[in-house]
Amino acid sequence: MLISRKLPLAAALLTIVSIGVSSIVSLQIGSSAVNQKNVEKLEAVVDGRRNQLETFLANLQQDLTATSQNNLMRIALEGFKYDWGFLGADVMPELKRRYITENPFPEGQRQTYDTAQKPDAAKISSYDQTHERYHAQLREMTESRGWEDFLLVDMNGNVIYSVNKFDDYASNLRSDAFKGTGIGKVFEGIVGPNETGKTVFADYAAYPAANGRPVAFMGHAIASDAGVVGVIIIRLPGGKIAEIMSNVAGLGQTGETVLLNENGYLISDSIHTPDNDMLAVRIDSDLQQRADDSAVVTGSLEGYRNMASTIAMTGVDFDGARWTVAALIDKSEAGASMVMMRNAILGLSLLLLLGAMAVSIWFSRSMTKPIEALVANMRRLAQGDTTIELAGEDRKDEIGEMVRSVSVFRDAAIEKGELEREAEKTHSMTERERQERETAKAAEAARMQQAVDALADGLHKLSEGDLSVRLTTPFMESLDRLRLDFNASVEKLNATLSDVSENILGITGDTGELRSAADDLSRRTEQQAASLEQTSAALDEITATVKSSSQRADEATAKVAEAKQSTDTSSKVVSEAISAMGRIEDASGEISKIINVIDEIAFQTNLLALNAGVEAARAGEAGRGFAVVAQEVRELAQRSATAAKDIKGLINKSGDEVKSGVALVRETGEALGLIARHVSDINDQINSIATAAREQATGLSEINSAVNQMDQVTQQNAAMVEETTAVTHRLSGGAASLDSLVRQFTLSGGRVAAVSVQAATSRPVRAAFEPARSGPPAKPVSATTARSRPVPSPARSMINSVAKAFGAGKSNNPTAASNDDWEEF
């Protein structure tokens, strides 16, 4: 094997061994550190979620206990119980009909319905009034604390009140449908042992009244001196618990925290699945059995969400229920940092290996490359190639000695070759000089003959009148002055005749334009005669229009005066109507104040009757008669309040109508004022019309003057036509004579010039005083007299005068006549 291959392989082998050992050790240390960090993170997350959940549940118990001890809850319970008894045997279906079936709001928004009492009902329901009195306050309390529902239950198990009016409202919790459910267990757990000091809790379970959705309940007794008088039951706020569990900060894309019951089923929905997992998904792990209130256990979990997870668990005990908080993360995501570190180490190792191999190759090549180059040069020198370049002669090692030895052999071979080439060069020089002299003589004779032939051909063409001939091929140096003088003479003669041809073209074009000007002048004279006839007819029409406008202006002035007088009278009537409406509005306000006093008296009477009824109920049998009287008084007070409310509504409606009437009358006054201003504007317009009529009369006078001036211009045009015709014939004759003389020569570009002259004499010429299609305007004929000079157009002046008269100085739009394509003639 060559030395250039042995050295890189040895260096690469040593590098692979050293880098491989260090990489394996680094990966093992890093993997252990990453796994420990992930476990500590899960332990911290699960401990934090447990603390949050315990704090929330403790606050929930405190809120419920404080609510049950509020005296308002007892008063509300007594009021609903009292009204419940007056609704008869069909109280449950009746309340379901009022607040569920006929509720105008859908399920989930039924709490918005404050009362089922209809404003036009013949009989007032005391239950509906009690519901209206307490519902808004209880609804606000329930929503602020996040409870899913708040229920009041009497001692017989009747749900006499509910905030959100789910299907368990107006039901009996001791019936077959509810006694085995969580809400039935909470009720029996309080009423059975007469529990007054603590809350009773029922864990999450499927609840029929919630369409089978898992629901948990908590209840507390409402107690008095005689013991338990009723029960408050709430639905646990599942949204609050889900909010605590859905916090996945620090758990990446696959991590989450879930809450499990004692059987391992989820009682908080997973945020990574589209379906509701509550009581539908079970996590089967031995770690749950080892998790208690204070310890956090960690391990692995297989199968949940089809992934292998690292999981941490801890227990939560709440009012007899044993829950487990679990935090988990996919092992592949948890080990992602380890994969990144492994890839980084492997990449770094690869770079080091490549660097070591590159250095080894470079080192070996620095030693073997000079030797290989020296061997190749020696091989070329042996084959007779003395152009080799030897590098490394100044080196102090053995390679330098070898290079210097080869250099000696190369110098000897070069010296031998130089001697052989010098002898060959001397032999061939004499023969080459003789051949060059003979070739020079033959070339000089050929150039002389070429110059003579070219000059003879040029003179022949010039004698035939062809001025486009040029001698372009240079002659020999001694004769080239003759070629240049010949070309200069022909060029000067050609330029002179070209100028003559161009002048002929200009004269011919001017003659054609003069002929066209005469034709156009004749046509326009005819047009002026027609215009004079049209102007006469327009004068008659304008005179009739002026008379009609004057009559209409007089009639309009009289009508405007009458309209203005009627507007002033209507404005006075509107002002009086506005004052009357204001007095009616003040009277309505006084009546509303009296109705408010009646309403307050009825409310106080109703409240006293309610308290009397409560006290009569406490007195038992002895207070039954007093209770009947209190109920009658309460009904009378309610009727009074209803009547006062109706009267107040009518008064308010009347006040609104009065305000509407005031607004309409005020708008009528404003409209009349606007009409008065419009009448004034019309009067101004009529005055303008009269002014315009006067100006029209002035315009008619100016039109007569313009017609006379147009007749004078027509006579001048006729004289100019005769003079123009004579000049045109003289120019045509001169142009024809010059053209016959120039056609005897053929000019350079002569074919193009001839076509141009022909086109100029045969093309349609343009008017003398109109712009051409391209190029500058044509010049007027020099033979015209002072009588044919352009003068201001009388028709133009006439049209401007008429436009001014009919526009009365108020319009800037040009008349139709201003669109003509000429301004002066």
LOTOR-996916 format. One record per residue (C-alpha): x, y, z. Coordinates in pm, whole numbers, plus 50000, padded with zeros to 5 digits. Layout:
<nodes>
XYZ/...
</nodes>
This chain:
<nodes>
500005000050000/501225035049915/502385058650189/499735084650079/497005059850184/498545045250497/498915078350682/495225090350648/493825056250748/495915055051065/494845090051171/491135082751100/491195050651309/492645068551612/490075096951580/487065073051556/488065054051869/488605085452082/485465103851964/483195072951991/484115066352354/483565102652460/480185104452276/478775073252442/479705085852787/478145120252717/474885104752594/474475083252903/475045112653139/472675135552941/469895109352920/469925104353296/469745142053358/466855147253111/464755119053256/465255132353608/464235167353497/461025154553330/460025135253643/460595165553866/458525187153628/455575162653640/455775160654021/455705198554051/452735201453807/450615174653978/451305189154323/450315223954202/447035211454045/446175193054367/446675224454575/444515244754334/441735218654341/441735215854723/441595253654757/438695256054511/436685228554687/437285244155030/436055277854900/433025260554748/432095245455085/432535278855261/430365297055006/427565271455034/427685271855415/427565309755427/424675310355178/422605285655385/423105306955697/421905338655523/418515349055664/417375359155315/417545322555204/415195312355486/412755340455403/412835331355034/412285294555117/409265302855334/407815325055065/408135298454794/406735271455029/403755293355113/402975300754746/403585264354649/400695253854877/398225277454706/398835262654361/396895230654442/397465194354357/398765201154003/401505224554121/404375205353955/403005202953598/401715238653627/405145252853719/406845231753452/404385245753198/405015281853306/408805281753345/409965253653114/407425245952840/406215281752786/409565298052870/410435320552573/414155312952623/415815279652525/417495255752767/420665271152902/419075305952896/415865299153094/417325318353390/416735350453194/412925346453246/412165366653564/408455358453598/405685339753418/403085365253530/401375380153221/400605417753238/397015412153116/396275381853338/392875383153512/394205366053829/397495374553992/399745344954094/401555350254424/404235324254325/405095344254013/405425376154216/407665358954474/409735344554189/410135379254036/411155393854373/414025369454450/415075355154110/417315383553992/419345383554317/419675345454330/420625344253959/423375369854010/424725350454311/424745317554115/426495332353810/429105350854016/430105318754199/430105297053888/427495272054012/425755252653737/422425255253924/420975265954261/417895248054402/415615252754707/414005220354835/411355217555104/411235190055367/408985168455148/411615167354872/409865191954638/412195213554428/410225245654480/412755268654311/415615265854059/417715293253900/418435276853561/415165256853539/416595223453427/414275193253404/414625185753778/412765218053861/409265213254013/410045176354083/410115154754396/413525141154500/411915111454680/410265098954362/411605068854177/413195091053911/415485109954156/415905091154482/418795070254348/420595099354182/423255122154328/420765149754407/418465124954586/421375111654794/422365146954898/418785154455009/418435122455210/421915127255360/420765160355510/417105153955597/417495117855717/420015123756000/418835159956040/422335172155945/422645209756004/426345215756058/428125204855741/427755200055368/426835167155200/428485158054868/427575133754587/430355124454344/430105127553968/427635103053813/425395101753507/422335123753573/419125117053372/417845152653406/421065164653234/420705140852934/423005115553102/425875140253145/428005134753462/426995159053736/428095162754102/425945178454377/426585194954712/423935204954964/423475221955300/420525225155535/418535257155596/417925255655970/415875275056221/415385271256597/413055241856529/415635223456314/415945217855940/413275236655740/414665231255392/417725222655184/419975242254944/421475220654667/423955232354402/425435216154097/429235216754117/430775240853862/432345216353620/433715245253416/435865257353707/437345222653762/437965218853386/439715252753386/442095241153660/442815208153486/443215223253138/446305243153239/449095225453048/451865250553106/455235232653099/453785200052956/454505205652587/452195195352304/451095161052431/451055166752807/447915172853018/446485169853370/443315149653440/441145142353742/440165106053817/437565091454053/438355062354278/437645037453996/440105054053760/437495070653531/438085106253410/435865132253577/437535160753383/437445160853003/440735156452816/441755187052611/443415165052344/440325145052238/437235157652051/434745136652253/433655141352615/435745116852819/434005122153158/433175087553305/433805072952955/437595067852960/439445048453228/443135049653318/444155015953454/447355019953653/448715004853973/450125039054062/446635051254163/446515026454448/449835039354586/448935076254559/447685091754887/447015126655015/450635136455065/452725114254836/453395118854465/454185087154272/455635085153922/455895057853663/454955047853310/451545044553144/450775025052825/447695027652601/446085060252708/445535081152393/447535054452205/450875066052343/453535056152594/453565082252870/455475092453178/452885099353454/452765113953805/449795109554045/448635122154384/445395117854581/442695142954684/440095134654956/436975156454950/433935150855170/434155112955144/435135111654776/438645100054686/439985116054369/443345113854194/445145141654010/447365128453728/449865146953506/451345129053205/453415135652892/454375114552590/457785098352638/458795107152282/458155144052345/459795142552688/462875126952533/462925151452242/465655171652411/467695139752454/467295132252082/468465167352000/471485163452227/472315129452070/472075144051720/474275173151824/476925149851968/476855127451660/477105157751432/480045171651628/481765137751623/481285135551247/482765170251198/485795161351414/486295129251219/486125147050886/488525173551013/491015147351134/490895128850802/491355161350609/494425170350818/495855135150770/495335136350395/496875170950377/499935159850576/500495128450368/499995147450043/502505173850149/505085146050169/504135124149871/503035150449618/506575164549551/507895129149501/505085120549257/505685153149061/509445146049043/508805110648911/506485124448639/509065150948532/511805124848507/509515103548286/508825133348051/512535142348038/513365106647937/510855110247646/512635142047525/510395168947682/512675196747812/509845221147902/509305205748245/509245228648549/511045216148860/509695228149196/511525223949526/515135230849423/515555252949731/514435225449975/517065213350225/515855177350249/516395146750031/513665157549787/515595189749717/518735169449632/516745148049387/515245178749216/518615195549170/520025163649011/517185161848757/517715199048678/521275191548558/519955165748306/517245189948181/519775218248116/521995195447911/519085184147689/517995220347630/521525230947520/521695202947265/518325212547110/519355249347074/522445240246866/520375219146624/517725246346566/520345273646496/521835253946203/518415247746045/517455284846069/520545297045879/519825273445583/516195284745522/516695322945551/518275328345203/515515309745013/512725329745184/514185364245092/514275355844719/510635345144710/509485377144888/511065400144622/509295382944334/505915383844510/506155421744577/506725430244208/503675410044095/501405426244356/502405462044257/501565455743888/498145441443983/497205472044197/498195495843910/495905477843662/493015477243916/493185515443962/493115522143583/490075499043530/488055515043816/488725550943694/487705542143336/484415526643454/483565557543667/484185581843378/482005560843148/479015562243392/479505599743445/479375605743069/475945588543066/474585613343333/474785589443631/475825610943929/475425582344178/478755566144079/481495565144350/485005549244355/484975531544696/487925507444652/491235524344753/493995526544484/497675520944543/499305548644747/500685568444452/497305568944265/494775571944551/494725610644523/493205606744174/490275585744319/489525611144594/489405640844350/487025621944116/484615613944406/484645650444530/483745664044185/480835640044137/479545646544494/479475684544440/477595681544109/475115657244267/474415680844563/473685710044327/471155690844115/469545675944431/468855711144565/467245720644231/465025689244248/463895697044602/462965732944501/460855719144216/459065696544465/458345726244696/456975747844411/454725719744292/453355713944647/452655751144697/450795752844366/448555723944470/447845739844806/446855772744635/444415753844414/442945736744722/442655770344904/440625784644613/438255754644623/437825757145001/437185794644975/434395789144724/432795762344945/432915784245255/431325813445065/428335790844995/428235780545364/428155817445469/425135823845251/423305794745420/424315807745763/422795842045681/419475825345605/419525805045932/420415836646128/417315854345997/415065825946111/416745825546455/415975862846496/412235856346461/412265828046718/414275848346972/411825877846944/408855855147023/410715839447318/411515873547471/407835884047465/406685851047625/409355852847902/408235887947998/404595877248038/405525846448250/407715867948480/404755891048560/402445861648640/405085844748866/405585876749068/401885877549162/401835840549267/404925844849486/403315873349682/400245851949758/402385821949871/404435843250108/401305857150280/399925821650335/403255810050485/403265838050745/399715828750860/400635791250895/403715799351108/401535817251370/399165787251396/402095762951447/403535783951732/400195783151919/399965744851872/403455739852021/402495759652334/399335738652385/401295706052353/403775718052620/400975724452871/399565689252810/403005674052871/403365692053209/399955678853323/400965642953233/404085646253452/402045656353757/399715626353714/402755602853693/404015615354032/400645607054196/400655571954042/404185565754184/402895573654537/400015548654491/402475522154369/404725526554674/401725523154911/400655490754739/404205476654766/404405483955140/400955468355194/402005437155006/405185433855213/403225437455542/400695411255425/403565387255338/405125390955683/401695386355845/401175354555644/404585341055753/403805348056119/400345332356081/401935301155933/404255298856234/401235302256473/399795270856323/396085263456363/395445294556577/396615317856303/394745301556011/392005328056003/394515355956026/396425340055741/393295340855518/392805377655594/396485384755525/396205366855190/393175387655092/394965419755192/397975408654990/395835401754684/394175436054714/397605452554740/398775433454435/395705444354238/396315480454343/399925478154232/398865462753900/396255489853842/398765517053931/401255501453694/398675500653412/397695537053473/401335547053481/401875529253154/398965547452994/400225581053126/403715573652992/402255563652658/400195595652650/403325615852733/405195598852450/402385606952208/402415643452324/406175645152272/405705629951928/403025656151849/405275684451965/408065671451747/405775668651443/404405704051493/407955717351533/408965699851214/405915715551041/407095749951152/410565743351020/409095731550688/407025763350656/410135784150724/411935764950453/409055771550211/409295808950289/412965808850204/412265790049881/409605816149786/412195843549837/414625824549616/411955821249344/411415859049354/415145864049295/415035840049000/412135859148841/414135891448868/417015873848694/414635863248413/413595899548359/417235910048338/417915882348086/415035894747865/416595929247846/419955914647753/418275893747480/416975925647319/420495939547311/421715907147152/419175910246867/420665944046773/424155929646763/422995901146537/421735925846270/425135943046267/426915909546232/424825899645926/425865931645738/429535925745815/429335889545686/428045902745347/431105925645312/433505896645385/431855875645113/432655902444850/436335903244959/436575865044927/435385866544564/438155890944468/440825869644637/439735838544439/440425855344103/443955866844203/444845832544348/443865814544025/446185835943813/449205830444043/448575792844046/448775789643667/452075808943651/453705786843921/452565754843749/454255764843424/457595772943594/457635740143785/457065719543468/459995736643288/462475730243576/461395694143607/462155686543239/465725700043283/466535680043598/465225647043454/468255646243219/470435635043518/470365604343744/471025616244101/472205595544395/468925583144543/467335595644220/464655568844211/463295580044545/463345617244444/461405610444125/458715591744317/458465620844564/457985646644284/455355624944122/453545620244456/453685657644526/452065666044190/449375638944209/448435638344581/445285656144717/446425689544858/445185704245183/443555737645252/445835767645256/444935778645602/444335744945771/447035723945947/448335694445746/448185658545872/451865660245970/454555687245956/454265725245990/451275745545861/451275755445493/452345790745399/449775815145259/450135824844889/452325855744848/450135871244579/447185878244805/446215914444864/445245933845171/441615925745104/442225888445165/443845892245508/442165872345798/439595892945991/437645884446313/434715861746229/431385880746242/429465848146293/431635840746596/430865875146745/427155870546680/427025836346850/428855849347159/426345878147188/423345854647171/424905830847426/425505859647668/421895872047629/420235838247693/422685827147968/422255860048165/425905857748274/425255826648486/426405798348258/429925789948150/428915762847898/429895770947534/427195772647267/426915747646989/428445771646744/431685773146942/432435737446843/433395747446484/436895738146380/437785774146263/437915807246447/439105832446180/438535833945806/
</nodes>
